[in-house]
Amino acid sequence: MLKKKAGPNLSASPGGSVSMQTLDKELSRHVEVARSRPVLVDRYGVPWVWIVSHPLWVEADCLKSFAPEDHALVALREAIDSTLAYEGHVMNELTAQCASGVDARVITRAWLLQIVYSLADPKRVREGLGYNMLWRWFVGYLMRSEPLPEPQAFIQDIKMVSAHPRVIDIVSRCLTNDAFLNADTEEFCINYGLLHTLRAHHFERMNPPARRPAGLAHNERDGQVLNK
């Protein structure tokens, strides 16, 4: 998997912005330089803060830069998004049930990661989102600086959506989508067995075998049902 050197994970100043008039002339000169390239500010000879222009910060913070166009996860993201586009009602209902407060579409994509990489526990997905920026982009985050949800609630939500028959169907359909099937999927180790088991389980729940009325017997020879 392609790796990219992580930059400083800066967040917006809680105190808000200040006008240029409040800055001394020397700092103003360095801020002007920072419009074209980041400027490192030392304090007592030790690196302290960076001054970064907004366009450069947005470019460095954007997760899209971690998603190579020919990567299999890009094709998979297109497949799942095209399927989710028709499932707004279900996704909205599930979002209202999510303990993490995260959109159910993000949770569904996270569970899809668990399936295609055959991860035994959703905890592994949450851990991966902490350092794998391509995964983070895949589930639906736009910026590295966006905070991730609390792990326990996020894991609980993955277990919740993975038990929903419509979500199981959504994931199954996206794995048979042409955009995904035409991609290089050697990176994946898809757990088709789990998907088939879950689909069969929900099918049996929705379509229980019919029971014969008491007092009736089946004549195996001619197919007639006879009263005892």
N, C-alpha and C positions, 0 to 999 in steps of 0.2 A: 504494500500500500504506500502511496506517495506520502512523504512527510514534509512538513513545512515548519521552519523554525518559528516558534511562538514569540510574539512581541509582547510588550508590556500590557498587562490587563488593567487599563485605567478605567475609572468610572467618572461620571460627571461630578464636579465639585458641589457638595451639599450647600455651600454658601452662595451659589449662583455666580454670574459673571460680573466682572468689573470693567469700567470704562478705561480706555487707553490713557485718559488724562490722569488717572490715579497712579499710573506706573511711572517710575522715574525714566529719564531719557535713555539710560544705558539698557535697561530691560526692554524698552521700546525698540531699540535697534535689534536686539536678539529675537524679539517677537517678529519683526519684519523678516529676518532671516528664516524663521520657522515657517513662513508661508510657503517656502519651496522645499525645505528639508528640516527634519526634526533637530532640535537643539537640546543637548544634554546640559543640565545645570548641576554643577558641583557644589557641595557644602562641606567646608573643612577638608577639601581634597577628596571627598567621597561622593560618588554619583548620588544625586538626590531626586530630581524630577526631570522629565522630558517636557519640552514645549513642542506640541505637534499641532499643525493646522487642521481644521475640520475636514477638508477633503482627504488629506493623508490619513487621518484617523479613521474615517469611514472606510477607506480602501483597505487599511490594515485590519479593521474589525470585522469586515464582511466575510461571512462563512462561505459564500459562493466561490471564493478563490480557492477553497480546499476541495472543490468538486470538479475533477478533470472530466471533460465532456465525454471521453470514451470509457469512463469507469462504469462497471456494471450497476453500481448503486444509483447512478444517474438515470439509467433506463428503468430501474426498479421504481424510482421515485416518480417517473412519468406514468408508469403503469398503475401505481397505487393512487396517484392523484386523479387520474382519469376515471378510476372506479369510484373514488370517494366523492367525486363531483355529483353523482346521482344519489348519494346517501345522506343528504343534508339533514333530513328529519331524524334518522337514527343517530347520527353523530351529535346532533343538538341534545337529544334525550340523554345520551351517554355522557356528554360534557357536564350536564347538570348533576350527574351522579359521581363525577370524579372528585376524589378526596384531595387531590393535589391542586385543584383549580386550573389544571391544564386542559386545553382543548382535546377532545377525544380523538381527533385526527392525529395529533402528535402521539397519543398513547397507542393508537392503532399502528402507526408507522414503527414505533418502538417495539411492539410485539412482532411485527414483521421482521425486524432485525433479529429477534430471538429465533424465529423460525428459519430464516435463510442461513444463519450461522450455527444452527443447532446448539444453541446455548441452553444448558440444563435449567437455568434459573433466571428470571427477569432481573435479579440483582446484578447479573453480569452486564446487562444492557445499561442500567443506570450508572454503573462504574465506568463503562466505556464512554458514555456521554461526557464524563468529566475531563477526558483527555483526547478523545478522538473527534476532531473537528468535522471530519467528513460525516460521521454518524450524526453529529449534532445538526449539521445542515440537513441531512436526510430526514430527520424526524420533524423538521419544520422551523428551526430557529434561524434567524437572519444574521444576528451579530454574536460574536464571541462573548461580549460583555453582558449579554442577557443572562440573568441568574437562572440556574437550573432548579427544578422543584425539589422539595424535601424528599430524600430517598425512600423512606418507608411508605409515604402516601403514593409516590409514583409507582412503586412496585405493586402496591395494592391495586392501583388503577389498571396496570397491565394484566393482572390476574382477573380483574373484573371484566375487561373488554374481551379477553381471550376465551371467556365462558359464554359470550353472546353469539348465538347462531348466525346473525347477520354479519358480524365482524369476521367470523370464521369463513363465511362465504366470500366476503370482500377480499380477504387475503388469498383465498384459493383462486379467485378469478384473476387477481393481479399477477399471480404466478403463471398463468396461462395466457397473459396478454402478449400480443405480437411484439410490442416494443421491448418487453423483457426477454422473450424467447430468442429474439434476434441479437441479443447482447452477449458479450463474452462473460459467461457466468461461472468460470472455473474457480473463482474466489469463494463461491458459496458451497455450503454443505447442507442443502435444504432438508428439513425434517418433514418430508411428505407423510411419513408414518403417523406422526402426531396429528397432522391435519386430517388425514383420512379417519383416524380414530375419533376425533372430535366431531367430525361431520356425521359419522355413523351413529355416534352416541345421541346427537341431537335429532337425527332422523328417527331413531327408535323411540325417543321421547314424544315426538310429534305424531308418530304413526305406530302406536302399540299394536301388536298382533291381536286380531279379533278372536274372542273366545266363543266357543260353541255354547248354545243354550243348554242348561242342565236338562238331562232326560233325553238327549238326542245322541244317536250314534251314527257313524259314517260307514256306509257300505263301500269298502274299498274296490269291489269288483265292478259295480255299475255306477258309482259316484252318487248314489241316492242317499239321502239322510232319512233314517228310520227312527220312529219313536220307540224308546225302550218300553 
